[in-house]
Amino acid sequence: MADEVLIRPYQDGDPIPEITAMLHRAYAPLAAAGMRYLATHQDDATTLRRLTDGYSLVAECGGRVVGVISAYWGSPEEHCSYYRRENLVYFGQFGVDPSMQGMGLGRKLYNAIEDYVRCQGAKEIALDTSERATDLISLYRAWGFEVVGEVRWHEVNYRSVVMAKPMNV
């Protein structure tokens, strides 16, 4: 990476259209494979809601947003039953601009969000992804996640696997 990458909390005033467009680019290969993730087509209002409903980090490089991740505390009202667990945080809206993929930026974003939620008292971290996204499932397994269930979201055209891991103190 020629320019320095800065990972920081999302701030009011960050360029929502730029973040939305970056997510569309990041998720384009999944869309091309027939998986309609929300991030493949979400509008700016959805991007903003997802950024502000939880704790979000952005990665900046050369004045551009090149990555994002959002984390949310589980609650009893969650559609996904696994996300109802006490002291559980799940993450989503996780993407890295294709021009920056393969350089470890996704792992850095994930590590930063994990460190933050651990300090906030999370005991477990989880995610969900398409059961057909085998490369992502393999990546998350390499990061220590295990499949713990499944969920079907109304907004997407696939069944998701739920993956989780305990937070190491």
ROZALO-67703 format. One line per field, with one value per residue: residue in three letters; x, y, z of N, C-alpha, C, CB in turn. Coordinates in steps of 0.2 Angstrom, whole numbers, plus 5000, padded with zeros to 4 digits. Glycine has a CB too. Layout:
BEGIN
residuo = c(Ala	...)
neast = c(X	...)
nnorth = c(Y	...)
nup = c(Z	...)
caeast = c(X	...)
canorth = c(Y	...)
caup = c(Z	...)
ceast = c(X	...)
cnorth = c(Y	...)
cup = c(Z	...)
cbeast = c(X	...)
cbnorth = c(Y	...)
cbup = c(Z	...)
This chain:
BEGIN
residuo = c(Met	Ala	Asp	Glu	Val	Leu	Ile	Arg	Pro	Tyr	Gln	Asp	Gly	Asp	Pro	Ile	Pro	Glu	Ile	Thr	Ala	Met	Leu	His	Arg	Ala	Tyr	Ala	Pro	Leu	Ala	Ala	Ala	Gly	Met	Arg	Tyr	Leu	Ala	Thr	His	Gln	Asp	Asp	Ala	Thr	Thr	Leu	Arg	Arg	Leu	Thr	Asp	Gly	Tyr	Ser	Leu	Val	Ala	Glu	Cys	Gly	Gly	Arg	Val	Val	Gly	Val	Ile	Ser	Ala	Tyr	Trp	Gly	Ser	Pro	Glu	Glu	His	Cys	Ser	Tyr	Tyr	Arg	Arg	Glu	Asn	Leu	Val	Tyr	Phe	Gly	Gln	Phe	Gly	Val	Asp	Pro	Ser	Met	Gln	Gly	Met	Gly	Leu	Gly	Arg	Lys	Leu	Tyr	Asn	Ala	Ile	Glu	Asp	Tyr	Val	Arg	Cys	Gln	Gly	Ala	Lys	Glu	Ile	Ala	Leu	Asp	Thr	Ser	Glu	Arg	Ala	Thr	Asp	Leu	Ile	Ser	Leu	Tyr	Arg	Ala	Trp	Gly	Phe	Glu	Val	Val	Gly	Glu	Val	Arg	Trp	His	Glu	Val	Asn	Tyr	Arg	Ser	Val	Val	Met	Ala	Lys	Pro	Met	Asn	Val)
neast = c(5004	5004	5000	4997	4986	4972	4963	4948	4934	4918	4912	4900	4897	4906	4908	4894	4888	4900	4904	4894	4895	4908	4905	4896	4905	4914	4906	4902	4907	4901	4888	4888	4889	4877	4872	4862	4867	4863	4872	4875	4867	4861	4854	4859	4853	4851	4864	4869	4860	4864	4877	4876	4867	4875	4892	4904	4918	4929	4940	4953	4961	4973	4963	4952	4938	4941	4937	4925	4917	4904	4898	4886	4877	4869	4852	4836	4826	4831	4830	4838	4840	4852	4859	4853	4859	4866	4879	4884	4891	4888	4894	4894	4890	4903	4916	4929	4937	4939	4951	4960	4960	4966	4978	4978	4970	4956	4957	4964	4954	4944	4951	4952	4939	4935	4944	4939	4925	4928	4934	4923	4915	4911	4908	4907	4908	4900	4894	4885	4884	4881	4878	4883	4894	4908	4922	4922	4917	4928	4938	4933	4933	4947	4950	4946	4932	4917	4904	4888	4875	4860	4852	4838	4836	4825	4828	4837	4843	4846	4851	4858	4874	4877	4891	4902	4913	4921	4927	4943	4951)
nnorth = c(4994	5010	5023	5028	5019	5023	5018	5021	5027	5028	5044	5057	5066	5059	5052	5046	5042	5038	5028	5019	5016	5010	4998	4992	4989	4981	4970	4966	4954	4943	4946	4944	4930	4927	4929	4939	4949	4962	4972	4973	4980	4990	5006	5024	5028	5016	5012	5022	5020	5007	5010	5019	5012	5004	5001	5008	5006	5014	5013	5023	5029	5039	5049	5043	5033	5016	5005	4996	4992	4986	4984	4976	4975	4960	4957	4953	4954	4951	4945	4934	4920	4916	4928	4933	4930	4933	4946	4945	4951	4955	4956	4966	4973	4973	4977	4979	4989	4984	4987	4987	4975	4959	4963	4963	4972	4969	4960	4968	4978	4970	4965	4977	4980	4969	4971	4983	4979	4969	4976	4983	4973	4962	4944	4935	4934	4936	4932	4932	4924	4920	4903	4898	4906	4900	4904	4915	4908	4899	4908	4915	4904	4902	4912	4908	4906	4896	4887	4889	4889	4893	4905	4913	4927	4940	4949	4944	4932	4919	4906	4909	4905	4905	4910	4909	4914	4913	4927	4930	4934)
nup = c(5000	4995	5000	5017	5027	5036	5050	5058	5069	5062	5056	5058	5043	5035	5019	5013	5000	4994	5002	5000	4986	4987	4994	4985	4975	4981	4984	4972	4965	4972	4969	4956	4956	4959	4972	4982	4992	5004	5004	4990	4984	4991	4996	4999	5011	5018	5020	5028	5039	5043	5047	5058	5067	5074	5080	5070	5059	5048	5034	5028	5014	5005	5006	5002	5006	5009	5015	5026	5042	5052	5069	5080	5095	5100	5103	5112	5102	5090	5073	5069	5079	5085	5087	5098	5110	5126	5129	5116	5101	5084	5067	5052	5036	5030	5021	5008	4997	4980	4975	4985	4991	4996	5003	5017	5023	5026	5037	5046	5048	5054	5065	5072	5075	5083	5094	5099	5103	5112	5122	5126	5133	5126	5125	5115	5097	5082	5065	5049	5033	5016	5013	5001	4999	4999	4999	5008	5020	5022	5025	5036	5045	5046	5053	5065	5067	5069	5062	5068	5066	5056	5046	5038	5029	5025	5015	5007	4994	4998	5009	5025	5034	5051	5060	5073	5087	5102	5112	5115	5129)
caeast = c(5000	5008	4998	4995	4979	4970	4956	4945	4927	4914	4910	4895	4900	4909	4904	4889	4888	4906	4904	4889	4898	4913	4902	4893	4911	4917	4901	4900	4908	4896	4882	4889	4889	4870	4870	4860	4868	4860	4877	4876	4862	4858	4855	4863	4849	4852	4871	4869	4857	4868	4883	4874	4864	4880	4898	4907	4924	4930	4947	4954	4968	4973	4957	4946	4935	4942	4934	4921	4914	4900	4896	4880	4875	4863	4846	4831	4822	4834	4827	4842	4840	4859	4860	4849	4863	4869	4886	4886	4891	4889	4897	4891	4892	4910	4919	4935	4937	4943	4958	4964	4959	4972	4983	4977	4966	4950	4959	4965	4947	4941	4954	4951	4932	4936	4947	4934	4920	4931	4935	4916	4913	4908	4911	4907	4907	4897	4893	4882	4885	4878	4880	4886	4900	4913	4928	4921	4917	4934	4942	4931	4936	4954	4950	4943	4925	4914	4897	4884	4868	4859	4846	4836	4834	4820	4831	4842	4840	4850	4851	4865	4876	4879	4897	4904	4919	4922	4932	4949	4953)
canorth = c(5000	5016	5027	5025	5017	5025	5015	5026	5026	5032	5051	5061	5069	5054	5052	5040	5039	5035	5021	5014	5014	5005	4992	4989	4986	4975	4964	4964	4947	4939	4948	4941	4923	4926	4930	4946	4952	4968	4977	4973	4985	4995	5014	5028	5028	5010	5012	5027	5017	5002	5013	5022	5007	5000	5004	5007	5009	5015	5013	5028	5029	5044	5053	5039	5027	5010	4999	4998	4986	4988	4979	4977	4971	4956	4958	4948	4956	4949	4940	4928	4918	4916	4935	4935	4928	4939	4948	4944	4956	4952	4961	4965	4978	4972	4977	4982	4991	4979	4990	4986	4968	4955	4967	4962	4977	4967	4957	4974	4981	4965	4965	4983	4980	4964	4974	4987	4976	4965	4981	4985	4968	4956	4938	4931	4938	4932	4935	4927	4925	4915	4896	4897	4910	4896	4907	4918	4904	4897	4914	4916	4898	4903	4917	4905	4906	4890	4887	4887	4889	4896	4909	4915	4934	4941	4954	4941	4926	4913	4904	4911	4901	4909	4908	4913	4912	4916	4932	4928	4939)
caup = c(5000	4994	5005	5023	5028	5043	5052	5063	5069	5057	5059	5054	5038	5031	5012	5012	4993	4992	5006	4997	4980	4988	4996	4979	4971	4985	4984	4965	4963	4975	4965	4949	4957	4960	4979	4983	4998	5005	5002	4983	4980	4996	4994	5004	5017	5021	5022	5034	5045	5046	5050	5064	5071	5078	5080	5063	5058	5041	5032	5023	5011	5000	5006	5000	5010	5006	5019	5032	5045	5057	5074	5083	5100	5100	5108	5112	5097	5084	5069	5070	5086	5088	5089	5105	5116	5130	5128	5109	5096	5077	5063	5045	5031	5030	5014	5006	4990	4977	4973	4991	4993	4996	5007	5024	5026	5029	5043	5050	5050	5058	5072	5076	5078	5088	5100	5102	5106	5118	5128	5128	5137	5122	5126	5109	5091	5077	5058	5045	5026	5012	5013	4995	4999	5002	5001	5014	5025	5024	5028	5043	5049	5047	5059	5072	5068	5068	5060	5074	5065	5050	5046	5032	5029	5020	5011	5002	4990	5000	5016	5028	5039	5056	5062	5079	5091	5109	5113	5119	5134)
ceast = c(5004	5006	4996	4988	4977	4963	4954	4937	4924	4912	4904	4899	4904	4905	4900	4889	4894	4907	4899	4892	4903	4910	4899	4899	4913	4912	4899	4902	4903	4889	4882	4888	4881	4868	4868	4861	4865	4866	4878	4872	4859	4859	4858	4860	4851	4859	4872	4866	4861	4875	4882	4870	4869	4886	4902	4914	4925	4938	4948	4961	4968	4967	4951	4944	4936	4940	4930	4919	4910	4898	4890	4879	4869	4858	4841	4826	4825	4831	4831	4843	4847	4861	4857	4853	4866	4876	4888	4886	4892	4891	4894	4893	4900	4913	4925	4935	4941	4950	4963	4963	4966	4978	4983	4973	4959	4952	4960	4958	4944	4944	4953	4944	4932	4939	4942	4929	4922	4931	4928	4912	4910	4912	4911	4906	4905	4896	4888	4884	4882	4882	4884	4893	4906	4920	4928	4921	4924	4939	4940	4933	4943	4955	4948	4936	4923	4907	4893	4877	4867	4853	4844	4833	4829	4823	4836	4839	4844	4849	4858	4867	4878	4886	4899	4910	4919	4928	4937	4951	4961)
cnorth = c(5006	5021	5024	5024	5019	5021	5019	5025	5031	5039	5054	5065	5065	5053	5046	5038	5036	5028	5016	5012	5009	4999	4988	4986	4980	4969	4962	4957	4942	4940	4944	4933	4922	4927	4938	4948	4959	4973	4977	4978	4990	5002	5017	5028	5022	5010	5017	5023	5011	5005	5016	5018	5004	5004	5003	5010	5009	5015	5018	5028	5034	5048	5050	5034	5021	5004	5001	4991	4989	4982	4981	4972	4967	4958	4953	4949	4953	4944	4933	4926	4917	4923	4937	4933	4934	4940	4946	4950	4952	4958	4960	4972	4979	4972	4981	4983	4986	4981	4989	4979	4964	4958	4966	4967	4974	4964	4963	4977	4976	4965	4971	4983	4975	4967	4979	4984	4972	4970	4983	4979	4962	4950	4933	4936	4933	4936	4930	4929	4919	4908	4895	4901	4906	4899	4911	4914	4901	4902	4915	4910	4899	4908	4915	4905	4899	4891	4885	4887	4891	4900	4911	4922	4935	4945	4950	4935	4920	4912	4906	4906	4906	4906	4912	4910	4916	4922	4930	4934	4941)
cup = c(5000	4999	5011	5024	5035	5044	5058	5063	5064	5060	5055	5049	5033	5024	5011	5005	4991	4996	5002	4990	4981	4990	4990	4975	4975	4985	4977	4963	4966	4972	4959	4950	4959	4968	4980	4990	4998	5002	4994	4980	4985	4994	5000	5011	5021	5024	5028	5040	5048	5049	5057	5069	5076	5079	5074	5063	5050	5040	5027	5020	5005	5000	5004	5005	5006	5009	5024	5035	5051	5062	5078	5089	5099	5105	5107	5106	5090	5080	5069	5077	5089	5091	5095	5111	5119	5129	5121	5105	5089	5073	5056	5041	5031	5023	5013	4999	4986	4975	4979	4994	4992	5000	5014	5027	5029	5036	5048	5053	5055	5065	5076	5079	5084	5095	5103	5106	5112	5124	5130	5132	5133	5124	5120	5103	5086	5070	5055	5038	5023	5013	5007	4994	5002	5004	5007	5020	5027	5027	5035	5048	5050	5052	5065	5072	5066	5066	5066	5072	5058	5051	5039	5033	5024	5014	5006	4999	4992	5007	5019	5033	5044	5059	5068	5082	5097	5108	5117	5123	5133)
cbeast = c(4995	5008	4991	4998	4977	4969	4957	4947	4925	4907	4916	4891	4905	4910	4909	4882	4886	4912	4902	4882	4900	4917	4896	4890	4916	4917	4895	4904	4915	4895	4881	4896	4893	4868	4876	4852	4876	4858	4884	4874	4856	4861	4847	4864	4842	4851	4876	4865	4850	4870	4886	4870	4860	4882	4902	4902	4930	4927	4950	4953	4970	4974	4958	4947	4928	4950	4940	4914	4920	4893	4903	4874	4875	4865	4844	4827	4820	4841	4827	4850	4837	4864	4859	4842	4869	4868	4890	4882	4897	4882	4904	4884	4889	4912	4914	4942	4940	4940	4958	4961	4953	4974	4983	4983	4964	4947	4965	4969	4943	4941	4962	4951	4927	4940	4954	4931	4916	4938	4938	4912	4908	4909	4907	4901	4914	4890	4899	4874	4893	4878	4875	4882	4899	4914	4930	4915	4912	4938	4940	4924	4935	4958	4946	4946	4921	4915	4895	4886	4864	4857	4848	4830	4840	4814	4835	4849	4840	4858	4850	4864	4883	4874	4903	4898	4925	4924	4929	4955	4951)
cbnorth = c(5000	5019	5031	5030	5010	5033	5007	5033	5029	5028	5055	5066	5074	5047	5053	5042	5045	5039	5022	5018	5020	5008	4993	4994	4992	4977	4966	4969	4945	4941	4955	4942	4921	4919	4928	4946	4952	4970	4976	4966	4981	4994	5017	5035	5029	5004	5015	5033	5014	4997	5019	5028	5002	4993	5002	5009	5004	5022	5006	5035	5022	5041	5059	5036	5028	5010	4995	5001	4982	4991	4978	4976	4975	4949	4965	4949	4963	4947	4942	4929	4911	4913	4939	4931	4924	4937	4945	4938	4961	4949	4962	4965	4985	4966	4979	4978	4998	4977	4997	4991	4964	4954	4974	4962	4982	4961	4953	4979	4982	4958	4965	4989	4978	4958	4978	4992	4971	4962	4987	4987	4970	4958	4934	4926	4942	4929	4936	4927	4924	4917	4891	4899	4917	4890	4912	4923	4898	4895	4921	4917	4891	4905	4924	4909	4911	4885	4883	4893	4893	4890	4916	4910	4939	4945	4959	4939	4928	4914	4896	4918	4897	4910	4909	4912	4913	4911	4939	4925	4938)
cbup = c(5006	4987	5002	5029	5027	5044	5054	5061	5076	5055	5059	5059	5041	5034	5007	5015	4988	4995	5013	4995	4976	4994	5001	4975	4970	4993	4988	4961	4966	4983	4964	4946	4963	4958	4984	4980	5000	5012	5005	4980	4977	5003	4993	5001	5016	5016	5016	5033	5043	5040	5046	5063	5067	5075	5087	5058	5060	5038	5030	5026	5008	4994	5001	4993	5013	5004	5022	5029	5049	5054	5079	5078	5107	5101	5106	5118	5096	5085	5061	5067	5086	5083	5083	5105	5113	5138	5133	5106	5097	5075	5063	5045	5034	5034	5009	5008	4989	4970	4972	4997	4989	4989	5004	5027	5020	5025	5042	5047	5044	5055	5070	5071	5073	5086	5098	5097	5101	5116	5125	5122	5141	5115	5132	5109	5089	5079	5054	5046	5025	5005	5014	4989	5003	4998	4995	5014	5024	5017	5024	5044	5045	5040	5056	5077	5063	5074	5054	5079	5070	5045	5050	5029	5029	5023	5014	5006	4983	4998	5018	5031	5037	5062	5057	5085	5087	5115	5115	5115	5141)
